[in-house]
Amino acid sequence: MAPVPTEVIYDAGQKATSNGDQIAQAIHSFDPKIPSAQDTIASSSQKRYKKCVVVGFGMVGIAFVEKLLKYDLEGGRDEWQVVVIGEEPHLAYNRVGLSTYWEKTSVEELYLNPLEWYSSHAPGKLSYHTSDQVVGIDSVSKHIKTQKGHEIDYDVCVLATGSDAALPPYVSRERFQKIRGAFVYRNISDLEAMLAYSKKRQIKRAAVVGGGLLGLEAAKALLDLETVEQAIIVERNQWVLSRQLDSEGGRMVLDKVRNLGVEVLLQARVRDLIPHCTDRLTGIMLQGAQDGSTPDSPYDLDMIVFAVGIKARDELAKPCSITTDRRGGFVVDHHLQTNIPDVYAVGECASYKGETWGLIAPGVEMADTLSWNLTEGPHHQIRTMTPPDVSTKLKLMGVDVASFGDFFADQGKLSKPLPGTSRRGGDDKSKNIPIEKQVKSMTYRDPFSDVYKKYIFTADGKYLIGGMMVGDVKDFVKLVGVCSKQKLIEKPPAEFIIGAKKEGEEEGDDLDDDAQICSCHNVKKGDVIAQVKKGCHSIGEIKSCTKLGTGCGGCMPLGTSVFNKAMKDAGQEVSNNVCPHFDYSRADLFMIVKFRKLKDFPSVMASAGNKASSLGCDVCRPAVGSILSSLYNDWIMQPKLRQTQDTNDRFLANMQRDGTYSVVPRLPAGEVSPDKLRVLGEVATDFGLYTKITGGQRIDMFGAKKQDLPAIWTRLVDAGFESGHAYGKALRTIKSCVGTTWCRYGVGDSVKFAVELENRYRGIRAPHKFKSAVSGCNRDCAEFHSKDFGVLATPKGWNVVVGGNGGAKPRHAWPLAENVTKHMAVKLIDRFLALYIRSADKLQRTARWIESLPGGIEELKSIIVDDKLGLCEELEKDMQELVGTYHCEWAMVVRDPERQKAFRQFVNTDETQSSVEKVEERGQSRPEYWPTDAAPLKFSVLDVVQTAKWDWRIMCNASDVEPSDEATSSAVVKYGDVQLAIYHVPSKGWFASQQMCPHRRANVLADGLIGEDEAGNPYVSCPLHKRQYNLDPNVEKKGGFCRSDADYQIMTFNCKEEDGKVLVNLPETESLDAILSTSKWMIRKAKEESHILAGGKPGDISPDAPNGSPAMNSGVEIAGIKDEVTAEGKEEENIHQAQIAAGKIQAKQQKASCGDQVDGGKLDW
């Protein structure tokens, strides 16, 4: 084995050298010249590090070093240098694994970190000294002295000296050292001494005194020692592990130990050792009965190992004036500091409130607390020492054993009050009831599998108090969490042992076929299944057949799950391709765009689409737009990118049901100053906006007209506001409670962290919107558990959870990491979002994405926490690049007058129109409700009176529509009292249609996405509910027909460009107004709407005017006037000529489905 350097120091290079090499290099490079002034200035400008000297190179000492360096670097400060001093010749090794020492080929196999780890840190960050002992601490000059004469300065000194093995009263330290064959079980040198002694003489019988955790480990070591013929355990109690297990559990372990060939003496007390005249051990004297009925008896032995306890190593206390406890150990306060400033103690050598702990877990907890306080504590919250959790899980002599919580509570032993008593205000009656009467235990014993479990609950079964396990300990971590956090149990206690019934994993599996999954159109689960059986094998076909998802769209996640399950049951392949235009999933398409460096939709279609020149559709266009934004984050208002976006992104605002938009400025963490509040109030007042506080702690202003958006945002940007991205599939909000800023319960500064996170991830687009929250304590006022990612302040740092959401299918987020630094929390969130952006399906929320991963949350943890795939650095880089490209999209619009033109309502006039009447309610105005009994509407050019004169009429300049060979474009013109939508489609030309969608009578069609079907026919998708209308001007080619709902139809018109002008073939304004007038179809209060549709004029209504339909609280949808009219007295040739003039049909008679009485004739409804 290679020798371990006794000292390692670092030079300016990256390589570690031993102290001998360092001295040689120093001699050869010595230059006695006096440093210049520049050298002095350069030296003084070097960073000044704090130095921490750690006394002790054991498990707790190295745990402290690891955590200090980790917090120091993860916190982004890099301010500490560490020096470790150990008296053993070895680096820190696993003392818990000493029982396997004989199986190892070298000591290095027990090392907690390989030798390379110590040299992997930055120069000067970590150095160590082995085979040396600290003999003094000068607290005035702040340096330590070692046995080898080293003097090392410190800013902080941490004592991690551990403990020595204790000896029984009948063996003094001096006598123990004289008797050959007597050993303790503590470190590698103890085992090597046992091995050397056993090789010198035959060891027939070797005994371990003590049947506890340490005793069984020592017995395992003797059992594996080939030179020992018989291993024996001498235990004074009635079973082994009496401090962790009850009699039944202890006896099960006892049986396992004896089956291994170990002899166990129970209720046996050693009175003395029996040495040979040469001080060689020959046996022990066992104590007889106290009543004298049984005399003392000798017991022959060749070797004895004491494992009866430990004693804190506190020898440094006396020369350094450090206070110790009467039972041993450096006395520390709740910050783990001794009575000497800047001198701390952790692990077995520390005595807190008179207690020391010989388990590794409490020592590591102390190391974590102290390292946090030295690094993150001043910037977050200083932690305090609390009595540690002494739950243990070990494999002893091949048997898994665990105990947790108050595992002897049924015997009246409690370390803290029973859960629930403090909530009841300290029930006086319970104080008089014995503890064992206030708890109940549940026991399970399987003699065939050698499994024993006992869990202890409060008498009402609501809280788990503690327990013990033998053989099967897989639930240990879960139960420790439930127990230590005193969680209220929401299932029968028996399920902790026997488990619960498994539920189906597919969403919707537990629904009956008659269960309603779409409330808008009363679509049942069985309807979807039936359509799949009939041959509908795509979501689009299901929508068309059942209208599933064509209302509010909220049923689509459940509906898609039901569809996918039905497809699988029918033996059909379920495709996750983006759409028919791409044979790739969104994740695959993302990687294609990334690695081929594609920058716009045409290049993506040409490179990866099924038809290079295709327009795509209203599914793939926004999906590709999202991918491009997630990769490059270019300004989406550029013409070539803007038309790829869905409506909300195109106008940087959220379209509302009346065609107006909402305005949501960003308020990071919900924080806003009075001055900014005043600006919001003034803007809302001046533009007549309805205001409301959102669920994400922002202020939403509704009812903004499209043409007013630039003026509104100019004032907001001037006041210091930024876009809130409420319109995009991007970060929405990061909620926060007030945390330590104001709250007396606050643990962390949740507001500050939420502001930092929101400013980091603002504007980043993803497959779907994502939300977050930061809570300052576990009361969770910010509701971080229901967010896509959430952060909780704890006394030990920050907990990070992912994949939560509210909505139609709420779910609690999964824990990702606990008690990490703020810096590490950000890294984890970076990785999570970057991986989600690159691998999620289109419009897939984070919860569904995690559920879809093979292995779920555990797989995600292995990728972004454990770095199983080696992607973490790449993911962090991707996110950092995105963060660095942030720009406020509205600020750029405000500075660009040319882009503001895109927000005009009409490109041919400055007039404006509304399509929904406003209603005053609770001091604010809102749009009149949609009719509750809405009937479908169909419009056709055949509705126009036959005598109308059709002609090519100039609507606007072609430049107003911004035609391009790279992207579609659209605009709205006003013709009489009718709003018309003008579209330009690359390689296909010009199209025109009515602007009003017949579904909800909103004038919004020009704001929708343009796509094409499988045959290449263009259509426009209504931005409200995604109904798709064919744009072909010919009725016989189904021009104007709704592709997804045959009950609706719009008028389409021939359109062309001549000499830079856009012309549309239209009848005179009076004829078209009679059918499509905006005033006519405006959604009004019920009484006035009935009056207008019955032939009256807007505003001309008397109190006694007849009602065309029953008065209601909402508007009334009317399919047409109820009296039936016919086309009497009209010559067939006149009808034929009118149709020819309109350019719609040639000779086939079509029946109008919507219209009104006009001068010169009647229409057939």
Number of C-alpha atoms within 10 A of each C-alpha: 7 6 7 15 18 20 19 23 20 20 13 9 9 13 13 22 17 14 16 13 12 16 12 11 13 12 9 8 9 9 8 6 6 7 9 9 9 9 11 10 10 10 11 10 9 8 9 10 14 13 19 24 24 26 23 25 27 24 22 27 27 22 21 27 23 16 19 26 21 19 24 22 17 20 18 13 12 17 15 20 23 21 22 22 26 24 20 19 16 20 29 23 22 16 19 16 11 22 23 14 19 17 12 11 10 12 14 18 14 21 16 17 16 14 13 9 9 16 20 13 16 14 17 20 20 22 20 19 26 21 17 19 19 20 15 18 24 14 16 8 9 17 18 20 16 17 13 11 12 14 16 15 18 24 15 19 26 25 26 30 29 26 20 18 17 17 18 15 9 12 14 10 12 8 12 16 12 12 18 19 24 23 21 22 27 20 16 18 12 15 22 13 14 22 17 11 17 20 12 9 10 12 19 15 19 24 28 28 26 25 27 20 22 24 26 23 24 29 29 22 23 28 21 16 20 14 17 19 14 18 25 21 27 22 24 17 16 14 25 30 24 18 14 22 24 17 16 14 25 21 17 21 27 19 14 16 22 13 10 12 12 20 18 21 19 15 12 19 20 20 18 16 21 18 18 12 8 9 13 16 20 20 22 22 16 18 17 16 12 9 7 8 8 10 12 16 13 17 13 16 21 22 26 25 22 22 26 20 18 18 18 25 20 24 17 17 16 11 11 14 12 19 17 23 18 10 11 21 30 31 26 26 17 14 18 24 21 22 16 15 12 15 23 23 31 31 30 28 28 34 25 22 13 15 14 24 19 18 15 17 17 22 27 20 20 24 27 23 26 26 23 27 22 17 25 23 18 11 13 22 20 19 22 15 15 14 13 12 14 16 22 18 17 15 15 19 18 13 17 17 26 23 26 25 26 26 23 22 24 23 14 13 12 17 10 9 10 19 19 16 13 10 8 9 8 12 12 10 7 12 11 8 10 12 18 17 14 17 21 17 20 14 14 14 16 10 9 6 9 16 20 22 21 22 26 24 25 22 14 9 19 18 22 30 29 26 29 27 26 23 20 16 20 11 12 20 13 9 20 21 13 18 22 16 11 16 14 14 14 9 11 11 19 14 10 14 14 9 10 11 7 6 8 9 9 11 15 19 13 11 14 11 16 11 15 17 26 23 14 16 15 14 20 20 22 18 20 25 21 13 17 22 14 9 11 19 19 17 18 15 16 23 18 18 16 19 18 29 26 21 17 15 14 18 20 19 19 17 25 19 15 22 25 22 19 22 20 12 13 12 9 13 11 14 13 13 18 21 20 16 22 18 16 19 17 26 20 17 22 22 14 16 21 17 8 11 14 18 20 19 25 22 17 20 22 14 15 17 19 15 14 15 14 19 28 29 23 24 17 23 24 24 27 26 24 28 27 24 22 24 24 15 21 16 17 21 21 11 19 19 20 19 26 30 23 25 26 21 22 24 23 24 24 22 25 17 19 25 22 24 24 24 26 24 22 24 23 25 29 20 16 14 8 8 9 15 12 11 16 22 13 13 18 20 12 10 16 17 22 18 20 11 10 13 10 19 19 23 20 21 23 23 24 23 24 18 18 15 23 24 13 19 22 16 16 20 17 12 13 10 22 21 23 26 28 23 24 25 20 23 23 25 31 33 31 32 26 23 24 20 15 11 14 9 12 22 25 27 24 27 26 19 23 26 20 15 20 23 16 18 23 23 27 26 25 28 26 20 21 24 22 29 31 36 32 29 24 15 12 17 16 28 20 28 27 24 29 26 28 31 34 27 30 21 18 23 23 27 21 27 26 27 27 26 24 13 8 11 13 12 17 18 22 21 18 22 17 17 17 22 26 23 17 20 23 20 20 23 23 23 24 25 23 23 21 20 25 22 19 24 23 23 18 17 21 29 25 18 17 22 13 14 14 10 12 15 21 14 15 19 18 13 18 25 17 13 13 13 9 11 15 22 12 13 21 22 15 19 24 16 14 21 18 11 13 17 16 16 18 25 19 15 19 20 12 11 11 9 15 18 15 22 17 21 21 23 20 17 13 10 10 11 16 16 21 26 16 18 14 10 9 7 7 12 17 19 22 20 20 18 19 12 11 14 16 16 20 22 23 23 26 24 25 26 25 25 18 19 15 19 15 14 16 17 20 23 17 20 12 19 19 16 19 15 11 18 21 25 25 24 26 29 21 22 20 15 17 23 24 27 23 28 24 25 20 17 13 12 13 23 24 26 28 24 28 25 26 22 21 20 21 25 28 27 29 28 26 24 27 31 24 19 17 11 6 14 15 22 26 25 26 26 24 23 16 18 23 29 28 28 30 22 21 18 21 12 14 15 24 28 25 23 19 20 19 12 14 21 26 23 27 28 28 20 23 19 16 10 7 11 15 22 23 23 20 23 22 15 16 16 22 21 21 20 22 26 19 24 18 21 21 21 28 27 22 22 22 25 25 24 21 20 19 19 12 15 14 15 10 10 14 9 6 6 13 13 14 19 15 9 14 12 12 17 25 26 24 20 16 16 17 10 6 10 14 11 14 10 8 13 9 11 10 12 18 16 15 21 25 14 20 22 19 21 19 13 12 9 12 14 12 16 17 21 24 22 16 15 11 9 15 20 22 17 19
